[in-house]
Amino acid sequence: FSLAAASSIRSMALSGKLKMEITSKPVELETIDRRLMQLEMEKLSLEGEEETSGAAYRTSRQRLARIKKEIEKLSAKQQTLTNQWQAEKKMLDSINALKEEEDQLRVQVEQAERAYDLNRAAQLKYGRLEAVQQEQEILETKLQEIQAKGSTLLREQVTEADIAEIVAKWTGIPVNRLLESERQKLLQLEGHLHQRVIGQDEAVSAVAAAIRRARAGMKDPSRPIGSFLFMGPTGVGKTELARALAAFLFDTEDALVRIDMSEYMEKHAVARLVGAPPGYVGYEEGGQLSEAVRRHPYSVVLLDEVEKAHPDVFNILLQVLDDGRITDSQGHQVDFRNTVIVMTSNIGSEHILDVSGDDTQYEEMRKRVLTALRSHFRPEFLNRVDDLILFHPLSKTELRSIVSIQLQRVYKLLAEQKITLKVADAAMNYIAEAGYDPVYGARPLKRAIQRELENPIATKILENVFTEGSTVLIDLIDGKLKFQVKGQSETAEDKTPMMLGT
């Protein structure tokens, strides 16, 4: 056991993530205790308010009633969990006491046998020792039955998941990556990516195939897992595919290292990637690229708008793509073999937009894009990239699917305020049409959702029209979005505030 590993276990124990003593209160109970304390404090505050006839006072009374119900519900759950915890603790204490007694009896049996006191040895071995073992077996069977149901609060042993969490904290390798069969993950790659990336079948298939080749050992082990150059107009899913890939392969979007290459257009800025030379400002900080990968060796590295970078940047990238490592300004060797390198470029986008929706001209368009690419990038750079991937402009149908995905964020934000949002298909189509622009892809869609949905909803939340427990229904009526809540309705018109009853 190294000092670093021991330190990680100690820090997890101190933070409460890993309980090291059976006498410690389970995390579930501690969570309920903290929540009850918060609610009790809020309850006392609300009960101390002076009675008025205003809407604010009525709202606080409603909130007080909800708090009392939640306290009652949580208190019952707290009592149930406390009883369960104490029963399990008593059972584990009994098992441990029996184990200690068993160990002592075995020592006594050995001592009696060495002293040739065979009568006492037989009495201990086939009397009390056998009874202790049977009693221990009965209790352990009961405990296993509880654990098999998945409802146990206490464990006697550290599990594989506990160890994986400690190793993940120590090494930066995600927990699920340590526990889950990677083979199964890779076989499901396309399906998972398409949950977030709409359309772009060729791009998703090409990325998935390259990742599987690498993981099946069909690549140079000294190079990164995969390297891709994504080409296409803005807003078609290039960055989103990189995010989805990071979330799938490494189980978190935090595994995405994003660098805007337009910041490296000047020759003097190139050194920032691997760190400033000794004696220069920023030497101790490390490089933006090298330090990020050194701290997160399992990651997707996104180099955005790579065509804008200074030519000297590609000398560094050639080393990354070919050798799978670079040396930073402080002499640290940074390993890129467990990274996926994704570079995006808008070169040739005009050729892609020219044939939007016309698949018959795809091959000719691809040739023109690759010609434009070769005129900008050096051949030795392009030859080291695993795959050059073209992204198509989004159709209206695909944009409609993206609306559905982006609305999940709005649903989640409102759910945190206990407000339910339901959007009709006609309203979704209206939003998709309002945010459609073949040149800018899905980017205007976010603004359309903010303008048509988020702004009106935010206004009504502040006006106390949409409150906790509300269900907001949005539909398209007479060419306008109509909001309905608890029997009331309102119509939203561009740039005008919504009024109830209009």
C-alpha positions as CSV (number, residue, x, y, z in Angstrom):
1,F,0.0,0.0,0.0
2,S,1.5,3.3,-1.0
3,L,1.2,6.5,1.1
4,A,-0.9,8.1,-1.7
5,A,-3.4,5.2,-1.6
6,A,-3.5,5.4,2.2
7,S,-4.1,9.1,2.0
8,S,-6.9,8.7,-0.5
9,I,-8.7,6.1,1.8
10,R,-8.2,8.4,4.8
11,S,-9.6,11.4,3.0
12,M,-12.6,9.4,1.9
13,A,-13.2,8.2,5.4
14,L,-12.9,11.7,6.9
15,S,-15.3,13.1,4.3
16,G,-17.9,10.5,5.2
17,K,-17.8,8.8,1.7
18,L,-16.5,5.6,3.3
19,K,-17.5,4.6,6.8
20,M,-14.7,2.7,8.5
21,E,-16.6,1.9,11.8
22,I,-19.8,0.0,12.2
23,T,-20.6,2.5,15.0
24,S,-20.7,5.3,12.4
25,K,-24.2,6.4,11.4
26,P,-25.1,5.3,7.8
27,V,-24.9,8.0,5.1
28,E,-28.7,7.6,4.4
29,L,-29.5,8.5,8.0
30,E,-27.1,11.4,8.1
31,T,-28.6,12.8,4.9
32,I,-32.1,12.6,6.4
33,D,-30.8,14.2,9.7
34,R,-29.4,17.2,7.8
35,R,-32.5,17.6,5.7
36,L,-34.7,17.5,8.8
37,M,-32.5,20.1,10.5
38,Q,-32.9,22.4,7.5
39,L,-36.6,22.0,7.4
40,E,-37.0,22.6,11.2
41,M,-35.1,25.8,10.9
42,E,-37.2,27.0,7.9
43,K,-40.4,25.9,9.8
44,L,-39.4,28.0,12.8
45,S,-38.7,31.0,10.6
46,L,-42.1,30.8,8.8
47,E,-44.0,30.3,12.1
48,G,-42.5,33.5,13.4
49,E,-43.8,35.6,10.5
50,E,-46.5,38.2,11.4
51,E,-49.9,37.5,9.9
52,T,-50.9,39.7,7.0
53,S,-53.5,39.6,4.3
54,G,-51.0,39.7,1.4
55,A,-50.2,37.1,-1.3
56,A,-46.7,36.6,0.1
57,Y,-48.1,35.6,3.5
58,R,-50.5,33.1,1.9
59,T,-47.6,31.6,-0.1
60,S,-45.5,31.3,3.1
61,R,-48.5,29.5,4.8
62,Q,-48.6,27.0,1.9
63,R,-44.9,26.5,2.1
64,L,-45.2,25.9,5.9
65,A,-47.9,23.2,5.3
66,R,-45.7,21.5,2.7
67,I,-42.7,21.6,5.1
68,K,-44.7,20.0,7.9
69,K,-45.8,17.2,5.6
70,E,-42.2,16.6,4.5
71,I,-41.0,16.6,8.1
72,E,-43.6,14.1,9.1
73,K,-42.7,11.9,6.1
74,L,-38.9,12.2,6.7
75,S,-39.3,11.5,10.5
76,A,-41.1,8.3,9.8
77,K,-38.4,7.2,7.3
78,Q,-35.7,8.3,9.9
79,Q,-37.3,6.0,12.5
80,T,-37.6,3.1,10.1
81,L,-33.9,3.4,9.1
82,T,-32.8,3.9,12.7
83,N,-34.5,0.7,13.7
84,Q,-33.0,-1.2,10.8
85,W,-29.5,0.2,11.5
86,Q,-29.7,-0.8,15.2
87,A,-30.9,-4.3,14.3
88,E,-28.2,-4.8,11.8
89,K,-25.6,-3.4,14.1
90,K,-26.7,-5.7,16.9
91,M,-26.5,-8.7,14.5
92,L,-23.0,-7.7,13.3
93,D,-21.9,-7.2,16.9
94,S,-23.2,-10.6,17.8
95,I,-21.4,-12.2,14.8
96,N,-18.1,-10.5,15.7
97,A,-18.4,-11.5,19.4
98,L,-19.0,-15.1,18.3
99,K,-16.0,-15.0,16.0
100,E,-13.8,-13.7,18.9
101,E,-15.1,-16.5,21.1
102,E,-14.5,-19.1,18.4
103,D,-10.9,-17.9,18.1
104,Q,-10.4,-18.1,21.8
105,L,-11.9,-21.6,21.9
106,R,-9.6,-22.8,19.1
107,V,-6.6,-21.6,21.1
108,Q,-7.9,-23.4,24.2
109,V,-8.4,-26.6,22.2
110,E,-4.8,-26.4,20.8
111,Q,-3.5,-25.8,24.3
112,A,-5.4,-28.8,25.7
113,E,-4.2,-31.0,22.9
114,R,-0.5,-29.9,23.4
115,A,-1.0,-30.7,27.2
116,Y,-2.5,-34.1,26.3
117,D,-5.7,-33.2,28.1
118,L,-7.8,-34.9,25.5
119,N,-10.9,-35.0,27.6
120,R,-11.0,-31.2,27.9
121,A,-10.0,-30.8,24.2
122,A,-13.0,-33.0,23.2
123,Q,-15.4,-31.1,25.4
124,L,-14.4,-27.8,23.9
125,K,-14.2,-29.0,20.3
126,Y,-17.5,-30.9,20.2
127,G,-19.3,-28.9,22.8
128,R,-19.1,-25.1,23.0
129,L,-17.0,-24.6,19.8
130,E,-19.5,-26.5,17.7
131,A,-22.4,-24.5,19.3
132,V,-20.7,-21.2,18.6
133,Q,-20.1,-22.1,15.0
134,Q,-23.7,-23.1,14.5
135,E,-25.0,-19.9,16.1
136,Q,-22.6,-17.9,14.0
137,E,-23.8,-19.7,10.8
138,I,-27.4,-18.9,11.6
139,L,-26.7,-15.2,12.1
140,E,-24.6,-15.0,9.0
141,T,-27.3,-16.6,6.9
142,K,-29.8,-14.0,8.2
143,L,-27.4,-11.2,7.3
144,Q,-26.8,-12.6,3.8
145,E,-30.6,-12.8,3.2
146,I,-30.9,-9.1,4.2
147,Q,-27.9,-8.2,1.9
148,A,-29.3,-10.2,-1.0
149,K,-32.4,-7.9,-0.9
150,G,-30.1,-4.9,-1.3
151,S,-31.6,-3.2,1.7
152,T,-28.7,-3.5,4.2
153,L,-27.2,-0.3,5.7
154,L,-24.1,-1.9,7.1
155,R,-21.3,-4.1,5.6
156,E,-18.6,-6.0,7.4
157,Q,-16.3,-6.0,4.3
158,V,-15.0,-3.4,1.9
159,T,-16.5,-4.2,-1.5
160,E,-15.1,-4.0,-5.0
161,A,-17.0,-0.8,-5.6
162,D,-15.4,0.8,-2.6
163,I,-11.9,-0.1,-3.8
164,A,-12.8,1.1,-7.3
165,E,-13.9,4.5,-5.9
166,I,-10.7,4.9,-4.0
167,V,-8.5,3.9,-7.0
168,A,-10.6,6.2,-9.3
169,K,-9.9,9.1,-6.9
170,W,-6.2,8.2,-6.8
171,T,-5.6,7.6,-10.5
172,G,-8.3,9.7,-12.2
173,I,-9.7,6.6,-13.9
174,P,-13.5,6.7,-13.7
175,V,-15.2,4.1,-11.4
176,N,-17.5,2.6,-14.0
177,R,-14.5,2.1,-16.3
178,L,-12.9,-0.1,-13.5
179,L,-16.0,-2.1,-12.9
180,E,-17.9,-2.4,-16.2
181,S,-16.9,-4.7,-19.0
182,E,-15.5,-2.4,-21.7
183,R,-16.4,-4.9,-24.4
184,Q,-20.1,-4.5,-23.6
185,K,-19.7,-0.7,-23.6
186,L,-18.0,-0.6,-27.0
187,L,-20.6,-2.8,-28.6
188,Q,-23.3,-0.3,-27.6
189,L,-21.3,2.8,-28.6
190,E,-23.4,4.0,-31.6
191,G,-26.7,3.7,-29.7
192,H,-25.4,5.8,-26.8
193,L,-23.8,8.5,-29.0
194,H,-27.1,8.8,-31.0
195,Q,-29.0,9.6,-27.8
196,R,-27.2,13.0,-27.9
197,V,-26.0,13.4,-31.5
198,I,-28.9,13.6,-33.9
199,G,-28.3,12.5,-37.5
200,Q,-24.6,12.4,-38.5
201,D,-24.8,8.6,-38.9
202,E,-21.6,8.4,-40.9
203,A,-19.7,10.4,-38.4
204,V,-20.9,8.4,-35.4
205,S,-20.3,5.1,-37.2
206,A,-16.7,6.2,-38.2
207,V,-15.9,7.3,-34.6
208,A,-17.3,4.1,-33.1
209,A,-15.5,1.8,-35.6
210,A,-12.1,3.6,-34.9
211,I,-12.6,3.3,-31.1
212,R,-13.4,-0.4,-31.4
213,R,-10.4,-1.0,-33.6
214,A,-8.2,0.7,-31.1
215,R,-9.6,-1.3,-28.1
216,A,-9.4,-4.6,-30.0
217,G,-5.7,-4.1,-30.3
218,M,-5.8,-3.3,-34.0
219,K,-3.7,-0.1,-33.7
220,D,-0.2,1.0,-32.6
221,P,-0.2,0.8,-28.8
222,S,2.1,3.8,-28.5
223,R,-0.5,6.1,-30.1
224,P,-3.7,7.7,-28.7
225,I,-6.9,5.6,-28.6
226,G,-8.1,7.5,-31.7
227,S,-7.6,10.8,-33.5
228,F,-10.2,12.5,-35.7
229,L,-10.6,15.6,-37.7
230,F,-14.3,16.7,-37.7
231,M,-15.2,18.9,-40.7
232,G,-18.4,20.7,-41.3
233,P,-20.4,23.9,-40.8
234,T,-21.0,25.4,-37.3
235,G,-23.8,24.0,-35.1
236,V,-24.1,20.5,-36.6
237,G,-22.8,18.4,-33.7
238,K,-19.0,18.3,-33.9
239,T,-18.4,19.5,-30.3
240,E,-21.5,17.6,-29.0
241,L,-20.1,14.3,-30.4
242,A,-16.8,15.0,-28.6
243,R,-18.7,15.6,-25.4
244,A,-20.9,12.5,-25.8
245,L,-17.7,10.4,-26.5
246,A,-16.1,11.7,-23.3
247,A,-19.2,11.0,-21.3
248,F,-19.5,7.4,-22.7
249,L,-15.9,6.3,-22.6
250,F,-14.9,8.0,-19.3
251,D,-18.3,8.3,-17.7
252,T,-18.2,12.1,-17.2
253,E,-18.2,15.2,-19.4
254,D,-15.4,16.5,-17.1
255,A,-13.1,14.2,-19.1
256,L,-13.3,16.6,-22.0
257,V,-10.3,18.8,-22.3
258,R,-11.3,21.7,-24.7
259,I,-8.8,24.1,-26.2
260,D,-9.7,26.9,-28.5
261,M,-7.0,26.9,-31.1
262,S,-7.8,30.5,-32.2
263,E,-5.8,31.5,-29.1
264,Y,-2.7,30.0,-30.7
265,M,-2.6,32.0,-33.9
266,E,0.6,33.8,-33.0
267,K,4.0,32.1,-32.9
268,H,4.7,33.3,-29.3
269,A,1.5,31.7,-28.0
270,V,2.5,28.2,-29.1
271,A,4.7,27.7,-26.0
272,R,1.6,27.9,-23.8
273,L,0.5,24.5,-25.0
274,V,3.4,22.7,-23.2
275,G,4.5,25.5,-20.9
276,A,6.7,28.6,-21.0
277,P,10.4,28.0,-21.1
278,P,12.5,28.4,-17.8
279,G,12.9,32.0,-16.8
280,Y,9.7,33.2,-18.5
281,V,6.4,34.2,-16.9
282,G,4.1,31.2,-16.4
283,Y,6.9,28.6,-16.3
284,E,5.7,27.0,-13.0
285,E,2.1,26.8,-14.2
286,G,2.7,24.2,-16.9
287,G,1.2,24.0,-20.4
288,Q,-2.5,24.3,-21.1
289,L,-2.5,21.0,-23.1
290,S,0.2,19.1,-21.3
291,E,-1.0,19.9,-17.7
292,A,-4.6,19.1,-18.5
293,V,-3.7,15.7,-19.9
294,R,-1.2,15.0,-17.1
295,R,-3.9,15.6,-14.5
296,H,-6.6,13.7,-16.5
297,P,-4.8,11.0,-18.5
298,Y,-8.2,9.4,-19.5
299,S,-9.9,12.1,-21.5
300,V,-11.1,13.4,-24.8
301,V,-8.9,16.2,-26.1
302,L,-10.9,18.7,-28.2
303,L,-8.9,21.1,-30.3
304,D,-11.5,23.5,-31.6
305,E,-11.0,25.3,-35.0
306,V,-7.6,23.7,-35.4
307,E,-7.1,25.4,-38.8
308,K,-6.6,28.7,-37.0
309,A,-3.5,27.6,-35.1
310,H,0.0,28.7,-36.0
311,P,1.9,26.2,-38.1
312,D,4.3,25.5,-35.2
313,V,1.4,24.0,-33.2
314,F,1.3,21.1,-35.7
315,N,4.9,20.1,-34.7
316,I,3.6,19.4,-31.2
317,L,0.5,17.6,-32.6
318,L,2.6,15.4,-34.8
319,Q,4.5,14.2,-31.8
320,V,1.2,13.5,-29.9
321,L,-0.4,11.7,-32.8
322,D,2.7,9.7,-33.7
323,D,4.4,8.9,-30.3
324,G,1.5,9.3,-28.0
325,R,3.4,11.5,-25.6
326,I,5.1,14.9,-25.3
327,T,7.5,16.5,-22.9
328,D,6.5,19.7,-21.2
329,S,8.7,22.7,-20.3
330,Q,9.4,21.2,-16.9
331,G,10.7,17.9,-18.3
332,H,7.6,15.9,-17.4
333,Q,6.6,13.3,-20.0
334,V,2.9,13.5,-20.6
335,D,1.2,10.3,-21.8
336,F,-1.6,10.6,-24.5
337,R,-2.1,6.9,-25.1
338,N,-5.3,6.8,-23.1
339,T,-6.8,9.9,-24.8
340,V,-9.0,10.5,-27.8
341,I,-7.9,13.4,-29.9
342,V,-10.7,15.3,-31.7
343,M,-9.9,18.3,-33.9
344,T,-12.6,20.4,-35.5
345,S,-12.4,22.6,-38.6
346,N,-14.7,24.7,-40.7
347,I,-12.6,24.3,-43.8
348,G,-14.7,23.3,-46.8
349,S,-18.0,24.1,-45.0
350,E,-19.2,26.1,-48.0
351,H,-18.9,23.0,-50.2
352,I,-20.9,21.0,-47.7
353,L,-23.7,23.7,-47.5
354,D,-23.8,23.9,-51.3
355,V,-25.1,20.3,-51.6
356,S,-27.2,20.3,-48.4
357,G,-30.0,17.7,-48.8
358,D,-28.6,16.3,-52.2
359,D,-27.0,13.0,-51.5
360,T,-26.2,12.4,-55.1
361,Q,-23.4,14.9,-55.0
362,Y,-21.9,13.6,-51.8
363,E,-18.8,12.1,-53.3
364,E,-18.0,15.1,-55.4
365,M,-18.5,17.4,-52.4
366,R,-16.2,15.2,-50.3
367,K,-13.4,15.5,-52.9
368,R,-13.7,19.3,-52.9
369,V,-13.6,19.4,-49.1
370,L,-10.5,17.1,-49.0
371,T,-8.8,19.2,-51.6
372,A,-9.4,22.3,-49.5
373,L,-8.1,20.4,-46.5
374,R,-4.9,19.3,-48.2
375,S,-4.2,22.9,-49.4
376,H,-4.2,24.1,-45.8
377,F,-2.7,21.2,-43.7
378,R,0.6,19.5,-44.3
379,P,0.3,15.9,-45.6
380,E,2.4,14.4,-42.8
381,F,-0.2,15.8,-40.3
382,L,-3.3,14.5,-42.3
383,N,-1.6,11.1,-42.7
384,R,-1.3,10.7,-38.9
385,V,-5.0,11.4,-38.2
386,D,-7.0,8.2,-38.0
387,D,-10.1,9.5,-39.7
388,L,-11.3,12.6,-41.6
389,I,-15.0,12.9,-40.9
390,L,-17.6,15.1,-42.7
391,F,-20.7,16.4,-40.8
392,H,-23.8,17.3,-42.9
393,P,-26.1,20.3,-42.3
394,L,-29.1,19.5,-40.1
395,S,-32.5,19.0,-41.6
396,K,-35.7,20.3,-40.1
397,T,-36.7,16.8,-38.9
398,E,-33.3,16.4,-37.2
399,L,-33.7,19.8,-35.6
400,R,-37.1,18.7,-34.2
401,S,-35.4,15.8,-32.4
402,I,-32.8,18.2,-31.0
403,V,-35.6,20.4,-29.6
404,S,-36.7,17.3,-27.6
405,I,-33.2,16.7,-26.3
406,Q,-32.6,20.4,-25.3
407,L,-36.0,20.6,-23.6
408,Q,-34.8,17.9,-21.1
409,R,-32.6,20.6,-19.6
410,V,-35.6,22.9,-19.1
411,Y,-37.7,20.0,-17.6
412,K,-34.9,19.3,-15.1
413,L,-34.5,23.0,-14.1
414,L,-38.3,23.3,-13.5
415,A,-38.4,19.9,-11.7
416,E,-36.0,21.2,-9.1
417,Q,-38.6,23.9,-8.4
418,K,-41.3,21.1,-8.3
419,I,-42.9,22.5,-11.6
420,T,-43.9,20.1,-14.3
421,L,-43.6,21.2,-17.9
422,K,-45.4,19.5,-20.8
423,V,-44.9,20.6,-24.4
424,A,-47.2,19.5,-27.2
425,D,-45.8,18.2,-30.5
426,A,-47.1,21.3,-32.4
427,A,-45.3,23.6,-30.0
428,M,-42.1,21.6,-30.5
429,N,-42.4,22.0,-34.2
430,Y,-43.0,25.7,-33.8
431,I,-39.8,26.1,-31.8
432,A,-37.8,24.0,-34.3
433,E,-39.0,26.2,-37.1
434,A,-38.2,29.4,-35.2
435,G,-34.7,28.1,-34.5
436,Y,-34.0,26.6,-38.0
437,D,-31.0,28.1,-39.9
438,P,-29.1,25.7,-42.3
439,V,-26.0,27.9,-42.1
440,Y,-25.8,28.1,-38.3
441,G,-27.2,24.6,-37.5
442,A,-28.6,24.0,-34.0
443,R,-27.0,27.1,-32.5
444,P,-30.0,29.5,-33.1
445,L,-32.2,26.8,-31.5
446,K,-31.0,27.5,-28.0
447,R,-31.9,31.2,-28.5
448,A,-35.3,30.2,-29.8
449,I,-35.9,28.1,-26.7
450,Q,-34.8,30.9,-24.4
451,R,-37.0,33.4,-26.3
452,E,-40.1,31.3,-26.7
453,L,-40.1,29.3,-23.5
454,E,-37.6,30.2,-20.8
455,N,-38.2,34.0,-20.8
456,P,-42.0,33.7,-20.4
457,I,-41.7,30.9,-17.9
458,A,-39.1,32.8,-15.8
459,T,-41.4,35.9,-15.8
460,K,-44.4,33.9,-14.5
461,I,-42.3,32.2,-11.8
462,L,-41.2,35.6,-10.5
463,E,-44.9,36.8,-10.7
464,N,-45.8,33.7,-8.6
465,V,-48.1,32.4,-11.4
466,F,-46.1,29.2,-11.8
467,T,-45.5,27.9,-8.3
468,E,-44.5,24.6,-6.6
469,G,-46.8,21.8,-7.7
470,S,-47.8,23.6,-10.9
471,T,-48.2,21.7,-14.2
472,V,-47.6,24.0,-17.2
473,L,-49.0,22.8,-20.5
474,I,-47.6,24.5,-23.7
475,D,-49.4,24.1,-27.1
476,L,-49.6,26.0,-30.4
477,I,-53.0,27.7,-30.9
478,D,-53.6,30.2,-33.8
479,G,-49.9,30.3,-34.6
480,K,-48.9,31.3,-31.1
481,L,-47.6,29.4,-28.1
482,K,-50.2,29.1,-25.4
483,F,-49.4,28.4,-21.7
484,Q,-51.9,26.7,-19.5
485,V,-51.6,26.1,-15.8
486,K,-54.3,24.7,-13.5
487,G,-57.2,25.7,-15.7
488,Q,-55.8,29.1,-16.5
489,S,-54.3,30.1,-19.9
490,E,-52.2,32.7,-21.4
491,T,-50.8,33.5,-24.9
492,A,-47.2,34.5,-25.5
493,E,-46.5,36.9,-28.3
494,D,-43.0,38.0,-29.4
495,K,-41.5,40.8,-27.3
496,T,-44.7,41.3,-25.3
497,P,-45.3,40.2,-21.7
498,M,-47.8,37.3,-21.3
499,M,-51.1,38.2,-19.6
500,L,-53.3,35.6,-18.0
501,G,-56.7,35.2,-19.5
502,T,-55.8,36.7,-22.9
